[in-house]
Amino acid sequence: MEDRLAVLKKILHGILGIDNSQRRLCEQRLEELKKEPDALVLCLLKLLQSLPSPDHRKLSATLLKRYIGANSFDWIWHSLNTTTQKTLKEELLKLLAIEVDAKVARLICLVVAELAGSVKNCREEWSEFDPWVYKLVVEGSELQREMGYLVLNYVFGYMVEKYEGHSAELASLFAATLTKDTLPVRIECIYALCHLLSDISSEYTEAFMQLLPYVMGAIREVLKAKNEEKLTDLLKALNSIADGNAGYFAKDFKQFFQLLLEVAAETSSEAFDDKIPQLAVETAITVLENESSLLEQSPEAFLVPLLKAVMATMRSLPFELQAEWLKPQALFFFEEDEDCVAFGQKCFDRLLDCAKSQGLEFNWIEPTLMEYLANESDWRYKHAGLLIASNIGQLIDNPANLSNLVLIMISHMKHPHPRIRYAAAHCIGQIADDSDTEFPRMYADGIVDTLMSGLDDEVPRVQRHVCSALLNIVEKMDEETIDLYIDKLMLKLEEAMKKAEPLVQEYIISVIAAIACLLYTS
């Protein structure tokens, strides 16, 4: 045993070293040790118990997880004799009760949970497991209580159905923690609770509804402490419930909704990661998508504040113009919206779907939209407003009802800020794409001249979007409409082609090709 321990210790040291050739050699030697699986896992267990270096203990735990974990490609649990299996069960539980290094302890938790999964998959018994976890979260030190809930969190991923019949007992256990324990322990408890609720059958969620106010209280504490990492993880955990068991939030949804708006508002500054307000907004939308009955009583009470929150996330752009945006260095580049812009537009589409599912009108959109379009102090408001307006075309059956929006788009094509001109061109192009041939018949007179002027824009990226908008307009024209503009349009395109940079020329060619195709087919 001592010889094997010395060999394995040397292998671990080599794997952690900086010499790549030595590391590969040690990994090969480790592979050879798998021929004696009982000796290998018992030595790893011994090193996990005895090595002074946390890094070596973490690697020992990681390797144990690889060999006995339920989801491991290197799974050898079924090859171990019953004595070795019994030793692993007993010693790992004891070890977690005495481990003081938090990072090592978290890895041991994962090993214990993976072991529980292996035991379940082999239809074996581990009668000591549940009493041990219960004792740990009730009587253990603060770190042990955290680790107890971490084990539960992991284990719910393997055998949630086992715990469905114990909802009342689990709810009492969670309640005792959430009402009086320290914040770190409550956070781990919330992670476990969220994992359970995201996978458990909806009929079992009622027992846990009493816990939501305590969960919200913990989130407010984390928000006040400005702990971005924990806040992000908590929102992700809540979003998993919204995705799998949205009905859980129904009883206290107004309060939960206000909390999410509060998080989104307070984390929208540059001091926070953009993903945090996005997660808060997405969680609220996901609940409404999956529990649409919440919109029946007072739809505007949810849709209007959410629209404001969605559009606020779209303002998470640098105020100063970036040189790369003004003039991309690449000859050919893929036009891709920034994350916050793409997120906002996707969320707006989801809000529209929520409203449609309830047969609601869309008059709740206009006040916020017009407020953004009227803002002259920060270009990001108009930018967000125009991009949201670009999705309005799909809601309008009669193009005559677009007259005010067309005037807004045309006026913003002359705006001094290039990103506003870009957004206006996008808006024109998207609405043209969502409309039929009646749209260019009614509005081409003003739009075509405006876009022709846009071909002279000093910013190549704007020029490209102007070409895209022209392309969409032309593709919706009939022969009669194109005849009114073809002469001056072709002259302008020929002139622009001579002056444009290569990254714009390809788009001009696309417009010319679309005109030629229209004339040929007609």
JOGI-V136923 format. One record per residue. N is the residue number from 0. RES is the residue in three letters. D_LAST is the distance of its C-alpha to the last C-alpha in Angstrom with 2 decimals. Layout:
BEGIN
n = <N | N>
res = <RES | RES>
d_last = <D_LAST | D_LAST>
END
This chain:
BEGIN
n = <0 | 1 | 2 | 3 | 4 | 5 | 6 | 7 | 8 | 9 | 10 | 11 | 12 | 13 | 14 | 15 | 16 | 17 | 18 | 19 | 20 | 21 | 22 | 23 | 24 | 25 | 26 | 27 | 28 | 29 | 30 | 31 | 32 | 33 | 34 | 35 | 36 | 37 | 38 | 39 | 40 | 41 | 42 | 43 | 44 | 45 | 46 | 47 | 48 | 49 | 50 | 51 | 52 | 53 | 54 | 55 | 56 | 57 | 58 | 59 | 60 | 61 | 62 | 63 | 64 | 65 | 66 | 67 | 68 | 69 | 70 | 71 | 72 | 73 | 74 | 75 | 76 | 77 | 78 | 79 | 80 | 81 | 82 | 83 | 84 | 85 | 86 | 87 | 88 | 89 | 90 | 91 | 92 | 93 | 94 | 95 | 96 | 97 | 98 | 99 | 100 | 101 | 102 | 103 | 104 | 105 | 106 | 107 | 108 | 109 | 110 | 111 | 112 | 113 | 114 | 115 | 116 | 117 | 118 | 119 | 120 | 121 | 122 | 123 | 124 | 125 | 126 | 127 | 128 | 129 | 130 | 131 | 132 | 133 | 134 | 135 | 136 | 137 | 138 | 139 | 140 | 141 | 142 | 143 | 144 | 145 | 146 | 147 | 148 | 149 | 150 | 151 | 152 | 153 | 154 | 155 | 156 | 157 | 158 | 159 | 160 | 161 | 162 | 163 | 164 | 165 | 166 | 167 | 168 | 169 | 170 | 171 | 172 | 173 | 174 | 175 | 176 | 177 | 178 | 179 | 180 | 181 | 182 | 183 | 184 | 185 | 186 | 187 | 188 | 189 | 190 | 191 | 192 | 193 | 194 | 195 | 196 | 197 | 198 | 199 | 200 | 201 | 202 | 203 | 204 | 205 | 206 | 207 | 208 | 209 | 210 | 211 | 212 | 213 | 214 | 215 | 216 | 217 | 218 | 219 | 220 | 221 | 222 | 223 | 224 | 225 | 226 | 227 | 228 | 229 | 230 | 231 | 232 | 233 | 234 | 235 | 236 | 237 | 238 | 239 | 240 | 241 | 242 | 243 | 244 | 245 | 246 | 247 | 248 | 249 | 250 | 251 | 252 | 253 | 254 | 255 | 256 | 257 | 258 | 259 | 260 | 261 | 262 | 263 | 264 | 265 | 266 | 267 | 268 | 269 | 270 | 271 | 272 | 273 | 274 | 275 | 276 | 277 | 278 | 279 | 280 | 281 | 282 | 283 | 284 | 285 | 286 | 287 | 288 | 289 | 290 | 291 | 292 | 293 | 294 | 295 | 296 | 297 | 298 | 299 | 300 | 301 | 302 | 303 | 304 | 305 | 306 | 307 | 308 | 309 | 310 | 311 | 312 | 313 | 314 | 315 | 316 | 317 | 318 | 319 | 320 | 321 | 322 | 323 | 324 | 325 | 326 | 327 | 328 | 329 | 330 | 331 | 332 | 333 | 334 | 335 | 336 | 337 | 338 | 339 | 340 | 341 | 342 | 343 | 344 | 345 | 346 | 347 | 348 | 349 | 350 | 351 | 352 | 353 | 354 | 355 | 356 | 357 | 358 | 359 | 360 | 361 | 362 | 363 | 364 | 365 | 366 | 367 | 368 | 369 | 370 | 371 | 372 | 373 | 374 | 375 | 376 | 377 | 378 | 379 | 380 | 381 | 382 | 383 | 384 | 385 | 386 | 387 | 388 | 389 | 390 | 391 | 392 | 393 | 394 | 395 | 396 | 397 | 398 | 399 | 400 | 401 | 402 | 403 | 404 | 405 | 406 | 407 | 408 | 409 | 410 | 411 | 412 | 413 | 414 | 415 | 416 | 417 | 418 | 419 | 420 | 421 | 422 | 423 | 424 | 425 | 426 | 427 | 428 | 429 | 430 | 431 | 432 | 433 | 434 | 435 | 436 | 437 | 438 | 439 | 440 | 441 | 442 | 443 | 444 | 445 | 446 | 447 | 448 | 449 | 450 | 451 | 452 | 453 | 454 | 455 | 456 | 457 | 458 | 459 | 460 | 461 | 462 | 463 | 464 | 465 | 466 | 467 | 468 | 469 | 470 | 471 | 472 | 473 | 474 | 475 | 476 | 477 | 478 | 479 | 480 | 481 | 482 | 483 | 484 | 485 | 486 | 487 | 488 | 489 | 490 | 491 | 492 | 493 | 494 | 495 | 496 | 497 | 498 | 499 | 500 | 501 | 502 | 503 | 504 | 505 | 506 | 507 | 508 | 509 | 510 | 511 | 512 | 513 | 514 | 515 | 516 | 517 | 518 | 519 | 520 | 521>
res = <MET | GLU | ASP | ARG | LEU | ALA | VAL | LEU | LYS | LYS | ILE | LEU | HIS | GLY | ILE | LEU | GLY | ILE | ASP | ASN | SER | GLN | ARG | ARG | LEU | CYS | GLU | GLN | ARG | LEU | GLU | GLU | LEU | LYS | LYS | GLU | PRO | ASP | ALA | LEU | VAL | LEU | CYS | LEU | LEU | LYS | LEU | LEU | GLN | SER | LEU | PRO | SER | PRO | ASP | HIS | ARG | LYS | LEU | SER | ALA | THR | LEU | LEU | LYS | ARG | TYR | ILE | GLY | ALA | ASN | SER | PHE | ASP | TRP | ILE | TRP | HIS | SER | LEU | ASN | THR | THR | THR | GLN | LYS | THR | LEU | LYS | GLU | GLU | LEU | LEU | LYS | LEU | LEU | ALA | ILE | GLU | VAL | ASP | ALA | LYS | VAL | ALA | ARG | LEU | ILE | CYS | LEU | VAL | VAL | ALA | GLU | LEU | ALA | GLY | SER | VAL | LYS | ASN | CYS | ARG | GLU | GLU | TRP | SER | GLU | PHE | ASP | PRO | TRP | VAL | TYR | LYS | LEU | VAL | VAL | GLU | GLY | SER | GLU | LEU | GLN | ARG | GLU | MET | GLY | TYR | LEU | VAL | LEU | ASN | TYR | VAL | PHE | GLY | TYR | MET | VAL | GLU | LYS | TYR | GLU | GLY | HIS | SER | ALA | GLU | LEU | ALA | SER | LEU | PHE | ALA | ALA | THR | LEU | THR | LYS | ASP | THR | LEU | PRO | VAL | ARG | ILE | GLU | CYS | ILE | TYR | ALA | LEU | CYS | HIS | LEU | LEU | SER | ASP | ILE | SER | SER | GLU | TYR | THR | GLU | ALA | PHE | MET | GLN | LEU | LEU | PRO | TYR | VAL | MET | GLY | ALA | ILE | ARG | GLU | VAL | LEU | LYS | ALA | LYS | ASN | GLU | GLU | LYS | LEU | THR | ASP | LEU | LEU | LYS | ALA | LEU | ASN | SER | ILE | ALA | ASP | GLY | ASN | ALA | GLY | TYR | PHE | ALA | LYS | ASP | PHE | LYS | GLN | PHE | PHE | GLN | LEU | LEU | LEU | GLU | VAL | ALA | ALA | GLU | THR | SER | SER | GLU | ALA | PHE | ASP | ASP | LYS | ILE | PRO | GLN | LEU | ALA | VAL | GLU | THR | ALA | ILE | THR | VAL | LEU | GLU | ASN | GLU | SER | SER | LEU | LEU | GLU | GLN | SER | PRO | GLU | ALA | PHE | LEU | VAL | PRO | LEU | LEU | LYS | ALA | VAL | MET | ALA | THR | MET | ARG | SER | LEU | PRO | PHE | GLU | LEU | GLN | ALA | GLU | TRP | LEU | LYS | PRO | GLN | ALA | LEU | PHE | PHE | PHE | GLU | GLU | ASP | GLU | ASP | CYS | VAL | ALA | PHE | GLY | GLN | LYS | CYS | PHE | ASP | ARG | LEU | LEU | ASP | CYS | ALA | LYS | SER | GLN | GLY | LEU | GLU | PHE | ASN | TRP | ILE | GLU | PRO | THR | LEU | MET | GLU | TYR | LEU | ALA | ASN | GLU | SER | ASP | TRP | ARG | TYR | LYS | HIS | ALA | GLY | LEU | LEU | ILE | ALA | SER | ASN | ILE | GLY | GLN | LEU | ILE | ASP | ASN | PRO | ALA | ASN | LEU | SER | ASN | LEU | VAL | LEU | ILE | MET | ILE | SER | HIS | MET | LYS | HIS | PRO | HIS | PRO | ARG | ILE | ARG | TYR | ALA | ALA | ALA | HIS | CYS | ILE | GLY | GLN | ILE | ALA | ASP | ASP | SER | ASP | THR | GLU | PHE | PRO | ARG | MET | TYR | ALA | ASP | GLY | ILE | VAL | ASP | THR | LEU | MET | SER | GLY | LEU | ASP | ASP | GLU | VAL | PRO | ARG | VAL | GLN | ARG | HIS | VAL | CYS | SER | ALA | LEU | LEU | ASN | ILE | VAL | GLU | LYS | MET | ASP | GLU | GLU | THR | ILE | ASP | LEU | TYR | ILE | ASP | LYS | LEU | MET | LEU | LYS | LEU | GLU | GLU | ALA | MET | LYS | LYS | ALA | GLU | PRO | LEU | VAL | GLN | GLU | TYR | ILE | ILE | SER | VAL | ILE | ALA | ALA | ILE | ALA | CYS | LEU | LEU | TYR | THR | SER>
d_last = <87.85 | 88.79 | 87.64 | 84.26 | 83.95 | 84.71 | 82.15 | 79.43 | 80.27 | 79.88 | 76.50 | 75.28 | 76.49 | 74.60 | 71.33 | 71.63 | 72.44 | 70.27 | 70.88 | 67.84 | 69.71 | 72.55 | 70.15 | 68.58 | 72.08 | 73.15 | 70.11 | 71.00 | 74.59 | 73.41 | 71.41 | 74.62 | 76.50 | 74.22 | 76.32 | 78.91 | 76.79 | 79.76 | 81.39 | 78.14 | 77.26 | 80.90 | 81.15 | 77.96 | 79.40 | 82.66 | 80.94 | 78.87 | 82.18 | 84.16 | 82.17 | 82.67 | 79.33 | 76.49 | 73.97 | 75.84 | 76.13 | 72.41 | 71.66 | 74.20 | 72.48 | 69.04 | 70.34 | 72.05 | 68.80 | 67.12 | 69.78 | 70.47 | 67.20 | 65.40 | 61.98 | 63.26 | 62.20 | 65.84 | 67.39 | 71.00 | 72.42 | 72.83 | 74.92 | 77.46 | 80.77 | 81.69 | 84.20 | 81.62 | 79.14 | 81.85 | 82.85 | 79.27 | 78.89 | 82.20 | 82.11 | 78.56 | 79.38 | 82.58 | 80.84 | 78.28 | 81.17 | 82.76 | 79.85 | 79.80 | 76.89 | 73.82 | 71.31 | 73.43 | 73.95 | 70.21 | 69.83 | 72.76 | 71.10 | 68.07 | 70.39 | 72.21 | 69.00 | 67.67 | 71.07 | 70.85 | 67.48 | 69.05 | 71.94 | 69.61 | 67.49 | 70.73 | 71.91 | 74.99 | 76.89 | 77.46 | 79.65 | 80.63 | 77.08 | 76.41 | 79.93 | 79.70 | 76.38 | 77.78 | 80.94 | 79.03 | 76.90 | 79.88 | 82.78 | 81.38 | 81.18 | 78.10 | 76.54 | 77.49 | 75.96 | 72.71 | 72.79 | 73.59 | 70.42 | 68.46 | 69.76 | 68.72 | 65.26 | 64.84 | 66.52 | 64.25 | 61.47 | 63.43 | 65.17 | 63.93 | 64.63 | 68.31 | 68.53 | 66.69 | 69.95 | 71.68 | 69.47 | 72.41 | 74.51 | 71.68 | 70.81 | 74.48 | 74.56 | 71.44 | 72.77 | 76.07 | 74.29 | 71.68 | 74.33 | 76.93 | 76.05 | 75.03 | 71.41 | 70.87 | 72.12 | 70.06 | 66.91 | 67.58 | 68.33 | 64.97 | 63.13 | 64.97 | 64.32 | 60.57 | 60.37 | 62.27 | 60.16 | 56.85 | 57.90 | 60.35 | 59.51 | 58.71 | 61.75 | 64.02 | 62.63 | 64.60 | 67.78 | 66.15 | 64.57 | 67.79 | 67.19 | 63.96 | 65.83 | 67.90 | 64.82 | 63.30 | 66.60 | 66.58 | 63.04 | 64.16 | 67.07 | 64.83 | 62.49 | 65.51 | 66.71 | 63.28 | 63.37 | 59.74 | 60.23 | 61.90 | 59.54 | 56.52 | 58.17 | 59.19 | 55.70 | 54.29 | 56.99 | 56.21 | 52.50 | 53.40 | 55.12 | 52.15 | 49.98 | 52.46 | 54.64 | 53.22 | 55.48 | 58.37 | 57.37 | 56.95 | 60.53 | 60.62 | 56.93 | 57.24 | 59.84 | 57.95 | 54.74 | 56.67 | 58.14 | 54.74 | 53.56 | 56.85 | 56.36 | 52.79 | 53.99 | 57.11 | 55.47 | 52.46 | 54.36 | 54.16 | 57.53 | 55.95 | 53.45 | 49.94 | 49.97 | 52.72 | 50.94 | 47.86 | 50.09 | 51.62 | 48.29 | 46.90 | 50.06 | 49.76 | 46.13 | 47.01 | 49.82 | 47.59 | 44.95 | 47.63 | 49.82 | 47.30 | 50.03 | 51.34 | 48.53 | 49.47 | 52.35 | 51.15 | 47.66 | 47.47 | 50.80 | 49.13 | 45.44 | 46.02 | 48.64 | 46.58 | 43.50 | 45.81 | 47.22 | 43.82 | 42.69 | 46.08 | 45.52 | 42.31 | 44.52 | 46.37 | 44.91 | 47.04 | 47.31 | 47.35 | 44.18 | 44.26 | 43.71 | 41.69 | 39.24 | 38.87 | 38.30 | 37.99 | 39.87 | 37.74 | 34.91 | 32.79 | 33.75 | 32.62 | 31.92 | 34.32 | 35.75 | 39.51 | 41.40 | 42.32 | 38.78 | 37.34 | 40.34 | 39.86 | 36.20 | 37.03 | 39.98 | 37.97 | 35.58 | 38.74 | 40.17 | 37.06 | 37.48 | 41.14 | 40.35 | 37.77 | 40.34 | 42.67 | 40.14 | 40.86 | 39.06 | 37.86 | 39.78 | 42.14 | 39.62 | 39.29 | 42.88 | 43.08 | 39.57 | 40.30 | 43.70 | 42.19 | 39.57 | 42.40 | 44.61 | 45.12 | 47.99 | 46.32 | 42.72 | 42.65 | 42.57 | 39.39 | 37.88 | 38.69 | 37.59 | 34.10 | 33.64 | 34.84 | 32.62 | 29.58 | 30.25 | 30.40 | 26.69 | 27.19 | 29.88 | 28.04 | 26.20 | 25.56 | 23.87 | 26.07 | 28.99 | 27.77 | 28.43 | 31.79 | 30.61 | 27.74 | 30.43 | 32.59 | 29.97 | 29.21 | 32.94 | 33.70 | 31.23 | 33.93 | 36.82 | 39.36 | 39.48 | 36.83 | 36.86 | 36.04 | 33.05 | 32.01 | 32.42 | 30.50 | 27.48 | 27.83 | 28.04 | 24.84 | 22.92 | 24.52 | 24.01 | 20.30 | 20.15 | 22.23 | 20.25 | 17.10 | 14.31 | 17.14 | 18.93 | 16.74 | 16.43 | 20.22 | 21.32 | 18.95 | 21.02 | 24.07 | 22.80 | 20.56 | 23.47 | 25.88 | 24.07 | 23.68 | 27.46 | 27.89 | 26.66 | 30.03 | 32.01 | 35.17 | 34.93 | 32.67 | 32.33 | 31.04 | 28.55 | 27.23 | 26.86 | 25.13 | 22.51 | 22.23 | 21.80 | 19.08 | 17.25 | 17.62 | 16.50 | 13.29 | 12.49 | 13.07 | 11.02 | 8.21 | 6.28 | 9.67 | 11.75 | 10.58 | 11.03 | 14.59 | 15.51 | 13.77 | 16.67 | 19.52 | 18.04 | 17.57 | 21.04 | 22.55 | 21.18 | 22.54 | 25.79 | 26.11 | 25.51 | 28.54 | 30.81 | 29.83 | 31.93 | 30.67 | 30.40 | 27.83 | 25.97 | 24.54 | 22.91 | 21.54 | 19.98 | 18.34 | 16.73 | 15.54 | 14.17 | 12.27 | 10.71 | 9.95 | 8.50 | 6.15 | 5.22 | 5.48 | 3.81 | 0.00>
END
